[in-house]
Amino acid sequence: MSPTVPTALPTLFLSHGSPMMAIEPGNTGPAWARLAARLPRPRAILAVSAHWMTHAPAVSAAKHPETIHDFYGFPAPLYEVQYTPPGAPELAEKVCRLIPGIAVDANRGLDHGAWVPLRYMYPQADIPVVQFAIQPNDTPEAHFNLGRQLTSLRKDGVLILASGAITHNLRDMVRDAPDGMALPHISEFCNWFADALKRRDLPALFDYRRQAPHAVRVQPADDHLLPVYVALGAADESASFDVVHRGTTLGALAMDAYMFSFSGPYTG
């Protein structure tokens, strides 16, 4: 049984990989399940997904968010997967108080960036979920600052779960690569990024496209990395940082997962 909610919950960043993770979990699905089992049970979840992109900050407020199958060309069983937790309009209202002027989408469901990891973490779909959008035309620093505005939610039992990809160049994928095999440039980038997070080197992190090795190759655009900055901003300045999962699928999609602000190192 998960422990009770502490003074403040951690924030998470998960690399969600391909939508096929929903039916082919590999090593990552069980790792997500183990992570959730170690965490205090949240009262609600704010899912920051790389797959909801808006021009300005936005939050969803659907009472019954539908499962969005926001992909095409995959096997039919994937489109049959449903993840339908309750919504949390009251959490959306709190977000609106923290970020004045934020847009509210009363009909937005859950895209695969949210529901794929959540179906392994909380398979009963009994924890209310709302989504928080990213702005692909804005900077990592701007997303960090959005996260800072959300930090008080953690004290209300809200789990801020950011979902994206630490590497996201689909052209680099190796179709027959064994699970766990990483191309050398993938490992170099992931090691640099984790080290910068551990040192909380904000100038380097905000300027990762120029400073990190192979940054432009592994992240042709910022979108799948922007959620990590929201998670980092929402954590305490003195937050501990842990890499709670490492892995790679198709040679080029790193499945690394991070946790900020937890009482002691994660050993799962």
N, C-alpha and C positions, 0 to 999 in steps of 0.2 A: 504493500500500500504506500502511496506517495505521502511524504511528510506534509504537515500543515503549511499554509502560506507564511513565509517569514516576513521580516520587516520590509524587504523589497525583493522582487523576483529578478532573476538574471534576464539578460537579453540574448537572443540567439541569431546566428546567421547560418543558414543551411544552403548548400549547393544542391539544387533539386534535380539536376541532370535531365535526361530525356523523359517525356511523358510515359514511356514504357516502364519507368520505375514503378508505376502504379500496379503493374501485374508481374513485373520481373524485378524484385527488390534487390537482388544481388546481396552484397555485404552491407549496403547502405541502409536499406529498410530496417533490418534488425538493429542497426546502430541507432537509428532514430527512435525505435521503440525502447531501447535501453536508456537512452537519454531522457525520454519522457518519464520513465519509471523512477529515475533518480531525482527528478525535479519535484518541487511542491506542486500540487495540483492547482492550476490557475482558475480564477473565477471567470475569466474571459480571455480571448486571444485577439491581438491586433496583428494581422498578417500583412507584412510589407512585401508585396510581390513584384518582381521585375516584369510581370506580364500585365500589369495594369499601369498604363502610361497615360499621363494627362499633361496639359500645358501648365496647370497650376495645382497646388496640393488639393487632394480630395480624399474623402473617407466614405465608405459604404454604410448604409443604414437599413438594409433589407431585414425584415423580421424573419423571413425564411429564405435564406440565400440558396439559389439553385446551384447545381454543379455545372460549371461551364467547361465544355470540351473544346478548348481554344487551340485546336491543332487539326491537321488533316493528313490523310495518307497512312494512318496507322491501322493495326488489326482491329476487326470489329469488336472483340471483347473489351477493348479499352474504352469504347464509347458507351459500354453498358455500366461502367463503374459509376457509382453515385456516392457522394459524400455530402450529407445534408444536415449539418448541425444547426441549432437555432442561431438567429442573428442576435445582435446586441445594440439596438437603437440608442439605449442609454449610454453605452460606451461611445458611440458616434457623437452624442451630445457633449460628452466630456472632451473629446478631441476638438470639437468646435470651440469650446471655451478656452482650450490651450492654444489653439491656432486660429485666431479670429479671421473671419473671411474665407475659411477653407470651404470648398465646394462639398456638397453632400449628394450622394447618389443613392436614392432610396430603393433602387431596383437591382443594383449590381450584385451578382452572385460571386462564387468562388472560382477563380481560374486555377489551372493545374499547378501554378507556382505555390498556391496555398494548400489545395486539397491533396496533392500527392504526398507531401511529407506528413500532413495531419492525419491521413488515414492510417499511417503506421504508428504515429505518436499517440493518437487518441481515437482508436478504431470504433469506439462506441458513438462517436460524433455527438457527444452530450455536453460539450463545452461551447458556449456562444462564441462566434467568430465574426469579426468585421475585417474589411480590407483597407489598406492605406496605399495610395498610389505613389508612383515615382514620376519624376519629371525628367525625361531623357535629355532635354535641352538645357538642364541646369547642372550645376557643378557638384562634385563630391562634397565640397565644403558646405554648400547650401543644404544638402541632405543631412549632413552631420548636424547642422543647426536646427533642422526640423526635428531630428531625434532629441536634441537637448530640450525642446519644448514639450516633448512627450514623456520625459523621465519620471514625472510624478505618477504616471499610470502604474508603474511597477509597484508602488506602495499601496495601490488599490487592488492588488492581486491580478493585474493584467500581464500576461506574457506577451512581450513584443518579439514576434518571430519574423525575422527578415529572411526572404527566400529569393535566391538568385543563382549565380554560378561564379566561382572564383576564377574559372577559365571558360570561355564561351566562343571559340572559333570552330564552327561546325565543319569548315573546310579541312581542318587538321585531323578530323576523326579517322581512325584506323579501324575499319569494319571488323577485321578478324583479330584484333588485339585481345589478348587474354585479360580478364578482369584484374585490375590492379596495376597493369603495366602503364607507365607514364612516359611519354616522350620527354627527352632531357629538358627542353625549354619549358615544359609544363612544371616540372619539379623546381626548376630555378625560380620561376615566377612565384609559385606558391610559397617557397621557403622565404623569399624576400618579403612577401606580403605579410606572412605570419610573424616574421621577425620585427617588421615595422609596427605591427599591431601590439606585439609584446612590449616594445619600447614606447608605445604610444607616441610615435613620431608623426604628429599631425601634419607638419609641413611636407614630409615625404609622402605620406598617404594621400594628401590632397593633390600632390603633383606626381602621382604614381605613373602617369602615362609617359613622363620624361625620365623618371628616376628608376623605375622598376625594370629589370631585364625582360625583354620580349613583350612588354606591356601591350603595345599596339597589336602585336600578332595574337596574343591570347585573348585580348578584349578589343575587337575591332570597333566596338562602341561601348559607352559606359554603362548601358542600361542594366545588365545583369550583375554589375558590381555595386551599383548605387545603394541597394538595400543594406549592404554591410555598414555603410556610413550612418544610416539611420539607427541601426543597432548600436553602433559605437557611440553615437551622440546621446542615445537614451541611457547609456550606462553611466555609473558614477565615474568621476575623474580618476579616482583611485581604484577603479575596477581591476580585479584579477582577469587575466586572459588565458583561455585554454583552447587548444585545438582538440575538440572532442571526437573528431573522426577524420581520418585521411583515407583517400581512395581515389581511383581513377577508372573511368569507363571509356571504352573506345579509344584509349591512348591519349586523348586530348581533353576529355571532360573531367576535370578534377572535382571530386565530391566532398571536399573538405568542409567541415562544419566547425563553427566557433561559438564560444560562450563567454560572455562578459558579466562580471559582478556575481560571483557565487561564493559561498562561504567555504573556501578551500578548493584545492585542485580537483578536477573531475577525473575519476579513475575507471570510468566505464569502458 
